[in-house]
Amino acid sequence: MTVSSDPLTPDIGARRPFDIAAIRRDFPILRRRIEGEPLVYLDSAASSQRPVQVLAELTRFYRDHNANVHRGVHTLSVEATELYEGVREKVRALIGGASEREIIFTSGTTASINLVAHGWARARLGPGDEVVISEIEHHSNIVPWQMLRDDRGVVLRVIPMSPDGTLDLDAARAVIGPRTRLLAITQVSNALGTVVPVRELADLAHDAGALVLVDGAQSVPHMPVDVNELGADLLAFSAHKMLGPTGVGVLWGRMEVLESMRPLMGGGDMILTVSLERSTWNEIPHRFEAGTPNFADVVAFGTAIDYLRALGLDAVRRHELDLIDHGLAVLGDVPGLTLHGPRDAHRRGGVFSFSLEGVHPHDVGQLLNSQGVAVRAGHHCAQPVMESLGVAATTRASVYLYNTRSELDALSEALRRTARFFGDAGS
Ligand code: C6P
């Protein structure tokens, strides 16, 4: 296959060891100025930025290989199919799955969880069966289970969060029991940064005979995740939070679990045969990928995985732990700031969710933006967490592999100015 290389795109292999200056050069958007100030991008939990290598791969695919996958006998279609299918192996290697056939491409974490809820659970669970979630889940891992409860009489049980945003194993033991059929749990909370002890919870669930679905949207991009060490039966995550394009996600599942799952959508490519009377299903994973898949973005996602693996997810986590330590220190000094979530950096992902006394989180977000600092303000699609904290919303700064300590200093300075601005306005 002819793959033209782009001399302007730095080689991903040269990104090891972790060289933050070189990494930042790969992300041209970080050179932007916002409101006259250098951009400080602290919203990667919502969506990460993409390096030039991923952008180049997307262009290269459309320029040199573009054609629909699985459908053509012509060269371009064969090349596109090879590139698309090749990404399954990259994902498998990233998360330690047994076979690339266990990798299903979806449109994102939300679609992956819904596929489990409506493709697996809807057909297999009924009245009295219990699905266990936690209080710190994203709406994507709450609402599908409520739909199932309302339609199928499944009982939804919730592991409560402690005041510091952690999940207590004793509380989990009181909820997970002989009627539990599925534990659907996040590995890292997007609203608090809590790192959940998934392995311990998964052991409890497995002892009860239940399956374990892990929401890896905020973990897979940031730390080594191995499905075997995690004790997961199913894992969901999104490409756009890990240097990849939007509109791509993954559902990984152990083959025997996927074999017991029904396709959610019918259409092209997911069938083996179709007559006007009946259809038979294609093999896994194609059975779950009806219609033309988002093949160009999947190919570029493969380059995002190459980038992350070249750096090493252990190095990414180390870098983020340093940022978390530093962030805890500099935010702890901001007058009137309450930081939510665990105190211990090792129990945290790179998320700082906070309240600034007397200032609405949206105003904090606006004032920070006027100083070049991009954060998210709102309920972060985790309203039960907000309710538990007794707030309507928080301001959230989140870091990734391209952020620096000095950007967190800039955040802290901007927050001090924000607090002074509102203090002066109120006096
Ligand atoms: N959280 C945030 O700003 P999608 O939107 O399907 O790619 O991912 C959904 C999702 C599921 N679980 C967790 C833990 C998440 O953080 C997210 C997305 C973004 O926190 C957008 S709300």
Residues whose N, C-alpha, C, O or C-beta is under 5 A from the ligand:
A	BS01	C6P	A45 A46 G108 T109 T110 A111 H138 S140 T186 V188 N190 D215 A217 Q218 S238 H380 C381
